[in-house]
């Protein structure tokens, strides 16, 4: 088997750094064991939440065979992911959405959901560290000295990829029972690396960020990129070996696709933008969607946004959707900290049918939606997809510049969590569908007023419609087509 930690796209890793990668793997084996000899089974089950919406079926990996249903050898396509925050799940949903639209069956394979495997134990440990870092990043000293340098330069280095590749060898056993020619679309690098180590033949590594980092490399797969800036950075592995010039990636290993967006959102762009402009023209409340990510790190910023908007909400000039995901405590804290919310709030708490009914109602131009609507769901699929459903009927999405920076809805960007996210806001501002990153409360409030008092919303809607015509939001479609084309070419 090729040792992908020794040489990365022709760039040799030093003995010191290679030995460090080997040591890292040995450390995880000592802590969690090595299950490479275990005969894991891939069981196909229904997904009760996004199955009806996106045609998704789950792949559940365990040491026992519990399902007789086989993966469709002709129309099946695996969406490999992990839950690390909400971003990778959201990108996976976009891939599943287009797979269904194009007539395929998307199989959801979350490598962080198989508790008896070494794979999940290793990913779970790293996920806990990342979540802790996200929360600690609220401390400006920790953020400046540790978190931003790690996310910006630490993850950028080829030596980091060498260590990840060695650790990913421990994740390969989860693919043991999966037919090797089934296409895999990975929305995090670990499912891509694990698939390659396991001998999967048709792997697409859908890179999520707009800041080129060796963290995202999975040699042996085809890498897809959402932005031209990132494409150029990955092509020459820019800055990934300090000041040294790297051997470039082979051209066939890298494809620019555009943004990874759900079919349901892309196909309705013109209609939804028209409704946004109609609401503004007719004096209806401007709808702001506040979405708190998987680390729950932005609660304090959102509290200030809510306080600023409450006078507008009382005058029916604004209204709020607040999705706290699977963090019910965040909603309760907001209610306690902002007493004026009590009289304005309508709660949609862990009732999926209620959420589905409300999001459908909000798309009706005849409906007048007012006040503050709070959403919480314990189920991770419901928690993530609620934002997707609310996006169509909102006017402005308020978010950190993470994966949501690429969605076709007017966006107000609050302070990032990790310096790599900075480039998502830069890209969005350049193509006209989002603001600059507002790194403090005064600038965030200023931008809220720009939406409420100027033509900024109109300008962004115009840009979104134009971007669609240029194919900027067609990334998920192109990734699915690429994955199936790989299979056809290898048969």
N, C-alpha and C positions, 0 to 999 in steps of 0.2 A: 504493500500500500504506500502511496506517495506520502511523504512526511511534509505536510503543508505548513509546518512551523519552521522548517529549516530554510526554505527558499520561497519567497512570495512574489509572484510575477517576475521571476528572474532576479529578484533582489535578495542576496544572501544575508541571513541573520547571523550575527556574531555568535561564537560558541558561548559566551557569557549569557547573552540574552536567550539563546536556545535552551541552555541548561536551566535558566530561570523559568521558562515555560514548562519544561519537564517537571521541575520541582513543584510548580503550581498544580499540575495534574496529579502528582503523587500526594500532595496535600489533600486534595478533594477525595482521592481514593481512600486515604487513611480516615477521613472524616465520614464519608458516605458510602464507601464500598465501591467495588467494580462489578457491575452486573452484565458485562459484555457476553457472558456465557448463558444468560437467561433467555429462554425462548418466549419472548413477549408476543402476545397476540393483539392484532388490530381489530377491534370490535366496532361495527357501525351502528350508531344509535340516532334517534331523531333529536333534533334541536327544537324544543317547544316554543322558543321565543322568536328567533330569526329564521327558523325553518319555514314557517308559513310565509314570511316576507321575502326571504332571499333564497329559498330552496336549499338551505344548508343542512347537511347531516354531520354529526360529530364522529370523529374517530377516537375511541377510548382505548388506550393501551393498558393491558394488564397481563399478568401471568396466566390468566384463565380465558378460555374462549367462551364468551357469553352471548354472542350474536351470530346468527347464521347468514346474515346479509353480507354480501361481498361488495367490494368497491367496484363500481362500474368501470370495466377495462377500456371502454370506448369513449364515454362521455365524462368520466370522473376526472376531477382536478383537485389536488390537495392545496389548501391554504394553510401553510405552516406559520405559526405565530407563537408568541408568549404574551402573558399578561404582565407588562411592566408599565404601569400607568395605563392610560386608555388609548394612547396613540396607535400602538401596533394592532390592537383590536379594531380600531376604527378603519385603518387602512385595509385590514383583512376583510372587513364588511364591504368595502368598496370593490375589492377583487371578487368576492362572492356575488355581489350584486350584478356585476357585468358577466360573470360566468353563467349565472342563471339566465340573464337576458340573451346571451349568445347560444343558449341551448345546452349548456353543460351542467353537471352536478358538482357543486362545490362541497368538499369534505373539510371540515374544520378540525385542524390538528394543533392543539395548544400544548406545547412541550412543558408548560408550567402547570399542567393539570393531572399528572400521573404520579400520585404520591408514593407509590412503591418503587419507583425508578430512581436510579442515581441521577439521571437527567434532570428531573424535576427538583430534586434536592439541591443540586448545584445551582440551577436557575433561581430557585426560591431564595437561596442564600444571597445571591448577587442582587436580586430584586429588593430584598430587605435593606441591603447596603445603599442601593440607589435611592430608595424612598427616604431613608434616613438622611442622606445627603441633601435631597430636595428640601426636606423640612428644615435642616440646619442652615440651608442657604439663606434663610431669612435673617441670619446674623451677618451683618455686612463684612466683618473681619473674616469669618469662615468662608463666606462667598468669594471674597477677593483673593484670599491666600490659598484656598483649597478647591472649592467647588468649580469656579469658572476656569481656572487653569487646567483642572482635570478634564472637564467637558470639552475644552477648546483645543488644548495641545496634548494632553495625556492620551486621550482616545485617538488622536491623530496619528500616532506613531506606529510604524510597521512592527515594532517590538511588541506593542499591545496586541496587534492582530496575531502575532506568533503565539502569544500566551492563550488567547481566546481559541485559536485553532486547536491547540493541544488539549484544552479543557473540553472542547466540543467533541473530541473523540469519545468522551464519556456519555455523550448524548445520542450517539448513533444507534444504540440498541432499540430505541423506540420505533425505528423504521424497519425492524427485522422482518415483520410479517406483511409489509406493504409491498405490492408489486413494483418492481424497480423501474418500469417504464411509465408509471403514472406521473404526469407532470406535477411538480411542486412549485408553488409560488410562496416564497418566504417573505414575510413582512417584518422580520427581524433577522439579523445575520446568523444567530445560533441555529434556527431551524434549517437555514441554507447550508451552513457548515456541517451540521449533523447529517443532513441528507446526502451530501457529497461523501462524507466519511462512510456512510452506510451503503454506498454504491448506487444511489438513485441517479438515473441517467439524464433526466430533463428538469433541471432546477433553475428557476429564475429568482434572483435575489433583488427584491424591490427595496431599494435604499430610501429611507424616509426623510433624511435631513438635507438641507441646502448648504451644509458646511462639510467639505470632503474630509473624511476621517478613515484611517485604516481599520478602525473598529468595524466598519461595514463591509469589509472585503471577505468574499468567500470564493477563492479561486476554484475553478471547476464549474461554477455556475455562470449564467449570464446576468450581469448587473444592469438594472434599469434605474434611470435618474429622472427626477421631476423637473429640473431646471438646467438651463444651458451653462450657468455659472458653475454649478456643481459638476456638470459633465466635463468641463475643461479641467477642473481640479483633479477629478478622478483619472482622467485620461493620462496625465503625466505623474499621478500620485504626488501631487504638489505638496511639498513641505513634510512629507511623511517619513523622511530620513534626515531631519534637521535641515542643514543647508546643502546637503549632497543632492545631486541630480539622480533621480530614481530611474530604473528601467520602466518604461511606460506600460500600461495595460494593453494587451492586444485589442485591436479595434473590435473584433467579434465578441469580446467579453463585456462590452459596454454599449448601452442603447439609451438614447434620450427618448422618453415617452410623453412627458407632460404630467400633469397632476393626477394623483390617484383619487378619483371621485366616483361615488355611486351613480349608477345609471339613472336612478329615480331623481337625483338632484340635477344631473347634467341635462336630461331630457326636458326638464321643466324650467330651465334658466330664464328664457324670455318671458314666460307666463308669470313666474314669481317676481321678476324685476318689475314687470308692468304693474303688478298688484302693490308693490312697495311704493311706486311713484303715485299710484292712485290713492293710497291711504294718505300720503303726504298732501296731495292736492286737495283732498276732501276734508282735511283737518282732523283726521283720526289720530289716536295716540301712536307715537313712534314706538315700535316694538323692539326692545333690547333683550337679547338672549345672553345671560351670564352662565358660563359653563365652567365648573370647577373640575380640574383633571384628577387623575388617579392618585396623585400624591397629596391633594387637598391643600396645596401650599399658598393659594392666593386669597384666602378668606378675608384677610384684613383689608386688602385692596378692594374687594367686592363690597365690603361693608361701607367704605367711603363712597363708592359709586352709588350704592342704594340711598345713602343719606342725601347725596346731591340730587338724585332723581325724584325723591319722594314729593317735593313741592310740585313738580311737573306731573307726577302721577295723580295727585289730588286734583289737578286742573284738567285732567284727561289729555295732556299733551304728550305723555309718555306712559308706557306700561312695561312690565318686566316678566320675562321667563327666567327662572333661576333653577338650573339643574345641578344639584349637589352630588349627582352620581350615586355611589353607594356609601356616601358619608352623611348619614342622617344627623350625626352630631353637629355638622357644619350648619345645617338648616336651623337646628334648635339654638345654636349659639347666636346666629344672626337675629332670630326672633327675640332672644333675650337682650341682645345688645342694642337693638333698634326698636324701641317700643311702638313707633309709628307704623311699623309693618303689620301689626296685629289686625287693624281695621281694614287693611287693604288686601290681605292675603287670601288666596284660595290654594289649598294643599292637594297635591296629587301624590299621595304617599304609598308607594309599593302596591299600586293597583294598575297592572299593565293594561287591562281593558279600558280603564278610565283614561289612561294616558293616550292610548290609541284613539279613543273617541274624541278627546280634546284636540289632539293634533289634526285630526280630520276636520273638526269643526272650525279650527283656526284658519284653515285654507279657504273657507267660504267667505267671499267678499261681503256678504250680507250680515255676517256676524260682527258684532262690536265687542272686542276683547279688551278688558280694562283691568286695572289693579296690578297685583303681584301674584304670579302663579309659580308655586314651588314644586319641584319634582325630585323624588327620591325613589330609588329602586335597589333592593338588596341584591337582586340577580345582576351579574356583571353585564350580560348581554342587554338587558333592559336599561341599565344605567348608561351604557355607552350609546345605544341606538336612540334613546330619547332625544339626545342633541341632534342627531341626524334628522329625526322627524320634525323637530321644532325649527330647524334651519330654514325650511321652505317658507314658513309663514312669518319668520322674524324679519325685521328691517336691518338690524345691526347686531352682529355677533361680537361679544366682548370676550377676549380670550388672550392667553399668553401666546407668543408666536411659535407654537409647536406644530404638530401635524395639521391643526385646524387653519394654519396660515394659508393653506393651499385650496381651501374650499371656496366655491363660487357664491359668496354672500358678502355684503359689505362688512368690514371688520374693523374693530377698534382694538389695537394691541396694547395690553398692559405689560408690566415688567416681566421679562423672561425669567425662566428657571434654568440656568445653564447658558453659557455664552454662545454655544453653538446655535441656539434658537434665534439669536440676533438676525441671522441671515434669512430666516423665514419672513420676518417683517420687512427686511430690505427688499426682498424679491416681490412681496405683495404690493408694497408701495410703488415699486417700479412698473408693475403691470396695472396699477390703478384700482385694485380691488380691496385695498386695506390701508390703514394709516401707518405712520411711523410708530416705532415702539415707544410707548409712553412710560418712562422709567421712574416716574414719581407721581404722587397723587395730583398735584397742581396741573401737570401736563395732561393727565388722564381726564380731569374735569374740563380742561380747556377743549379737549377733543370731543367730549360729550356735547358741549355747547355748540361746537362746529356742526355736528350732525343735526342738532335741534334747530339751529338758527340760520344755517346757510344752505347752499346747494350741494354740499358734499355727498349726500346720499345719491342724488341724481347723477353726479359724476361717476361714482363707483358703479352704479347700475349700468351706465353706458359702457364702462370699461369691461364689466363682466360679460355683457352680451357680445362685445367685440372679441374678447378673449376666447369665447366659445367658438366663434366663427374661425378663429385661427387654430383651433384644436388644442388649446392649452390645457383644457380639463379632460382630455381623452386618455389620460395615462392608464387608468385601470383597464379600459377596453384594450389598449395596445399590449399591456402586460399579459392579459389572458390569451390574446391572439398569438403572442410570441411563445407562450408556454406550450400551446397546442401545436404550433409550427415546429418547435423543437422535437416534439414527439413524432410528428409526421416525418421529419428529416432523419430521425434515428431508427425508424422502422425499416 
